[in-house]
């Protein structure tokens, strides 16, 4: 190669570097790549969360305020309706719109707290089982098998009946509802990852078992955990609604969506609006969360991409 060629290479203009991508470009890509169903589910979920957070500001009435002179009023647009009660009133004259908003707020809060507890318990148990092997693995997987074999709804009914329907008891019961699913997923991923070169290199460098688990293995199992969290969230909403419907949830007059449906079921033939709003909210929450979970699963699972 001649000196002229070398000089030409040296004097060649440097290739301009591509601008650094914004920090949240991944979220933008996720929105762009999603179909209209997923986008509608995201917008609906954000709307529901915003309504739950702003409930004390936007609720037109006290959810527990009674007015027997206004009991069983239909929604606006029907005969005997009152303009102050947009969705009508229940058997005690309480505003259904206000109670639905507060009930959704409490149902979402309890379900989220229970989901986080289940994620923490199941994730920890899965890590211990996958890394500990031997006795720990056998013991934890035995507990998982027992949890799967026994219908948890019956255990939840028994626990709430024995210990009461306080908020703390309900959150704990919901928290241990689906921990075994997280444990199985984490254990399976740990068994797959623990002998890979980057984990062996961390062990060889003197990293402790806790550091290996939290810095090298746990970040690689977050994707399936996020998917399982969203899918189980709707199950916990339904479980809480079931317990409240059976009268085993929070005590009246505290409003939850399930308790509103349970207390209003006797009035369905003559006043169906009493149960319509909370029932539709339960359906909407579970549907939206399931759609989001399916979308996340399709995005994270390489076997489903492109279908």
Legacy VTK file of the C-alpha trace (Angstrom):
# vtk DataFile Version 3.0
C-alpha trace
ASCII
DATASET POLYDATA
POINTS 307 float
0.000 0.000 0.000
1.452 3.404 -0.963
1.930 6.411 1.242
-0.676 8.278 -0.789
-3.286 5.679 0.073
-2.344 5.829 3.729
-2.579 9.607 3.722
-5.989 9.329 2.097
-7.148 6.987 4.792
-5.794 9.206 7.526
-7.471 12.261 6.099
-10.810 10.532 5.512
-13.559 12.185 7.507
-14.631 10.295 10.573
-17.963 8.589 10.333
-20.496 10.581 12.294
-21.698 8.808 15.406
-25.353 8.073 15.687
-27.074 10.149 18.340
-27.541 8.496 21.676
-30.958 6.999 22.021
-33.179 8.444 24.694
-33.379 6.579 27.954
-37.027 5.638 27.501
-36.819 4.731 23.821
-37.542 1.109 24.760
-40.943 2.128 26.073
-41.590 4.077 22.884
-40.629 1.043 20.801
-42.949 -1.105 22.886
-45.823 1.300 22.187
-45.046 1.500 18.473
-44.750 -2.265 18.038
-47.976 -2.973 19.919
-51.303 -3.549 18.201
-54.399 -1.470 18.842
-55.740 -3.935 21.428
-52.638 -3.588 23.586
-52.663 0.189 23.235
-56.308 0.321 24.268
-55.520 -1.921 27.254
-52.641 0.338 28.319
-54.771 3.473 28.078
-57.622 1.806 29.969
-55.261 0.604 32.699
-53.776 4.084 33.099
-57.285 5.553 33.270
-58.352 3.100 35.965
-55.223 3.779 38.025
-55.733 7.544 37.671
-59.357 7.223 38.783
-58.306 5.133 41.776
-55.657 7.659 42.822
-57.964 10.649 42.373
-61.034 9.038 43.951
-61.104 11.306 47.053
-61.106 14.327 44.741
-63.598 13.236 42.095
-66.086 11.132 44.079
-69.306 13.191 44.260
-70.472 11.792 47.635
-69.260 10.107 50.774
-69.355 6.378 49.900
-70.927 5.520 53.258
-73.431 8.369 53.475
-76.983 6.982 53.626
-80.233 8.568 52.479
-83.179 6.242 52.912
-85.439 8.692 51.096
-83.268 8.167 47.993
-82.841 4.388 48.177
-82.797 2.328 44.978
-82.869 5.340 42.684
-82.069 4.384 39.062
-79.252 5.993 37.041
-79.754 9.341 35.350
-81.996 8.971 32.311
-84.531 6.641 33.931
-87.743 7.382 35.799
-87.346 8.415 39.452
-83.673 9.242 38.870
-82.031 12.091 40.782
-79.398 14.259 39.070
-77.098 14.051 42.093
-76.719 10.279 41.686
-75.325 9.634 38.229
-75.354 5.818 38.503
-78.198 5.596 40.984
-78.261 4.498 44.619
-78.241 1.189 46.459
-80.625 -0.269 49.030
-79.463 2.203 51.691
-79.481 5.266 49.469
-75.694 5.351 49.029
-74.249 6.731 45.813
-73.196 3.838 43.562
-70.671 5.902 41.598
-68.822 6.982 44.736
-68.884 3.490 46.216
-67.670 1.993 42.932
-64.727 4.394 42.794
-63.744 3.753 46.390
-64.338 0.024 45.946
-62.095 -0.064 42.883
-59.425 1.898 44.757
-59.446 -0.561 47.653
-59.668 -3.648 45.448
-56.690 -2.539 43.345
-54.667 -1.639 46.445
-55.316 -4.962 48.163
-54.673 -6.947 44.981
-51.422 -5.087 44.301
-50.176 -5.594 47.862
-51.056 -9.288 47.713
-49.342 -9.661 44.348
-46.146 -8.034 45.639
-46.108 -10.316 48.688
-46.605 -13.383 46.519
-43.847 -12.236 44.157
-41.429 -11.710 47.039
-42.209 -15.026 48.750
-42.224 -17.066 45.551
-39.126 -15.388 44.118
-37.162 -15.929 47.329
-38.257 -19.550 47.626
-37.395 -20.193 43.998
-33.899 -18.746 44.406
-33.274 -20.812 47.524
-34.549 -23.996 45.869
-32.547 -23.478 42.695
-29.274 -22.531 44.365
-29.542 -24.600 47.516
-30.388 -27.951 45.899
-30.621 -30.982 48.165
-32.844 -30.682 51.231
-33.920 -27.074 50.592
-35.001 -27.894 47.066
-36.959 -30.973 48.136
-38.659 -29.144 51.014
-39.685 -26.093 48.987
-40.903 -28.104 46.022
-42.885 -30.272 48.420
-44.649 -27.149 49.686
-45.267 -26.136 46.067
-46.864 -29.509 45.325
-49.109 -29.186 48.377
-50.175 -25.684 47.346
-51.025 -26.906 43.848
-52.905 -29.973 45.072
-55.211 -28.176 47.515
-57.762 -25.664 46.090
-56.591 -22.392 47.538
-60.024 -20.772 47.466
-61.153 -23.224 50.161
-58.047 -22.480 52.231
-58.638 -18.742 51.837
-62.252 -19.086 52.990
-61.095 -21.120 56.008
-58.336 -18.642 56.902
-60.600 -15.591 56.666
-63.327 -17.371 58.628
-60.856 -18.237 61.412
-58.827 -15.036 61.634
-61.442 -12.500 60.536
-61.824 -10.220 57.576
-59.409 -7.490 58.638
-57.403 -5.745 55.964
-54.105 -7.231 57.165
-55.502 -10.772 57.162
-56.972 -10.338 53.685
-53.684 -9.008 52.268
-51.711 -11.902 53.750
-54.196 -14.453 52.427
-54.034 -12.941 48.967
-50.241 -12.739 49.222
-49.787 -16.480 49.653
-52.364 -17.335 46.995
-50.074 -17.870 44.007
-46.540 -17.801 45.401
-45.886 -21.327 44.109
-46.124 -20.153 40.501
-43.373 -17.611 41.042
-41.292 -20.222 42.877
-41.538 -22.722 40.028
-40.592 -20.145 37.408
-37.625 -18.785 39.366
-36.366 -22.264 40.275
-36.503 -23.374 36.649
-34.608 -20.302 35.478
-32.023 -20.678 38.234
-31.418 -24.320 37.292
-30.859 -23.169 33.715
-28.537 -20.291 34.606
-26.496 -21.501 37.560
-23.972 -23.503 35.479
-23.518 -20.950 32.702
-20.050 -19.419 32.243
-20.865 -15.953 33.600
-22.203 -17.447 36.850
-19.198 -19.749 37.186
-16.916 -16.769 36.573
-18.633 -14.829 39.349
-18.183 -17.735 41.748
-14.541 -18.125 40.745
-13.904 -14.449 41.455
-15.028 -14.981 45.036
-18.562 -13.619 44.849
-20.821 -14.772 47.668
-23.924 -16.805 47.056
-26.111 -13.784 47.849
-24.247 -11.628 45.334
-24.453 -14.312 42.653
-28.189 -14.644 43.232
-29.020 -10.924 43.304
-26.521 -9.494 40.784
-26.143 -12.261 38.215
-29.175 -14.561 38.314
-32.121 -12.473 39.499
-31.844 -9.821 36.712
-32.121 -12.616 34.148
-35.437 -13.901 35.528
-37.216 -10.546 35.807
-38.964 -10.836 32.431
-40.942 -14.016 33.218
-41.668 -12.670 36.708
-43.185 -9.483 35.277
-45.396 -11.523 32.970
-46.499 -13.819 35.801
-47.163 -10.803 38.033
-49.590 -9.283 35.539
-51.358 -12.575 34.889
-51.722 -13.356 38.592
-52.894 -9.847 39.434
-56.224 -10.462 37.737
-56.550 -13.806 39.541
-56.041 -12.075 42.878
-58.658 -9.462 41.974
-61.107 -12.271 41.284
-60.162 -14.077 44.511
-60.669 -10.936 46.580
-63.987 -10.317 44.852
-65.036 -13.907 45.544
-64.232 -13.618 49.254
-66.035 -10.284 49.490
-69.006 -11.652 47.558
-69.285 -14.486 50.105
-69.146 -12.003 52.984
-65.631 -13.040 54.051
-63.826 -9.896 52.938
-63.640 -6.515 54.601
-66.473 -5.722 56.948
-69.297 -3.358 55.959
-69.689 -0.513 55.331
-66.258 -0.611 53.666
-66.859 -0.868 49.940
-65.056 -3.292 47.680
-66.229 -4.329 44.248
-66.953 -7.895 45.334
-68.876 -6.860 48.444
-71.007 -4.463 46.396
-71.972 -7.281 44.047
-72.605 -9.609 46.986
-74.846 -7.196 48.863
-76.729 -6.151 45.747
-77.448 -9.583 44.310
-80.833 -9.758 46.085
-81.938 -6.607 44.258
-80.900 -7.664 40.762
-84.460 -8.423 39.507
-85.819 -5.011 40.543
-82.673 -2.810 40.601
-79.952 -4.305 38.379
-77.937 -1.068 38.425
-76.894 -1.832 42.003
-74.528 -4.582 40.800
-73.934 -3.418 37.220
-71.190 -0.869 37.933
-69.021 -2.968 40.299
-69.471 -6.094 38.191
-68.418 -4.262 35.029
-65.397 -2.815 36.816
-64.300 -6.291 37.929
-64.702 -7.541 34.374
-62.823 -4.543 32.937
-59.910 -4.815 35.388
-59.382 -8.529 34.839
-59.720 -8.205 31.058
-57.254 -5.320 30.800
-54.664 -6.974 33.022
-54.959 -10.256 31.117
-54.449 -8.443 27.807
-51.370 -6.676 29.161
-49.994 -9.944 30.507
-50.512 -11.695 27.183
-48.817 -8.819 25.366
-45.792 -8.909 27.675
-45.567 -12.677 27.327
-45.623 -12.439 23.540
-42.916 -9.785 23.599
-40.544 -11.506 26.029
-40.982 -15.055 24.714
-38.780 -15.411 21.632
-40.774 -18.466 20.489
-43.874 -16.292 20.067
-42.324 -13.333 18.291
-43.474 -12.739 14.769
-46.701 -14.699 15.116
LINES 1 308
307 0 1 2 3 4 5 6 7 8 9 10 11 12 13 14 15 16 17 18 19 20 21 22 23 24 25 26 27 28 29 30 31 32 33 34 35 36 37 38 39 40 41 42 43 44 45 46 47 48 49 50 51 52 53 54 55 56 57 58 59 60 61 62 63 64 65 66 67 68 69 70 71 72 73 74 75 76 77 78 79 80 81 82 83 84 85 86 87 88 89 90 91 92 93 94 95 96 97 98 99 100 101 102 103 104 105 106 107 108 109 110 111 112 113 114 115 116 117 118 119 120 121 122 123 124 125 126 127 128 129 130 131 132 133 134 135 136 137 138 139 140 141 142 143 144 145 146 147 148 149 150 151 152 153 154 155 156 157 158 159 160 161 162 163 164 165 166 167 168 169 170 171 172 173 174 175 176 177 178 179 180 181 182 183 184 185 186 187 188 189 190 191 192 193 194 195 196 197 198 199 200 201 202 203 204 205 206 207 208 209 210 211 212 213 214 215 216 217 218 219 220 221 222 223 224 225 226 227 228 229 230 231 232 233 234 235 236 237 238 239 240 241 242 243 244 245 246 247 248 249 250 251 252 253 254 255 256 257 258 259 260 261 262 263 264 265 266 267 268 269 270 271 272 273 274 275 276 277 278 279 280 281 282 283 284 285 286 287 288 289 290 291 292 293 294 295 296 297 298 299 300 301 302 303 304 305 306
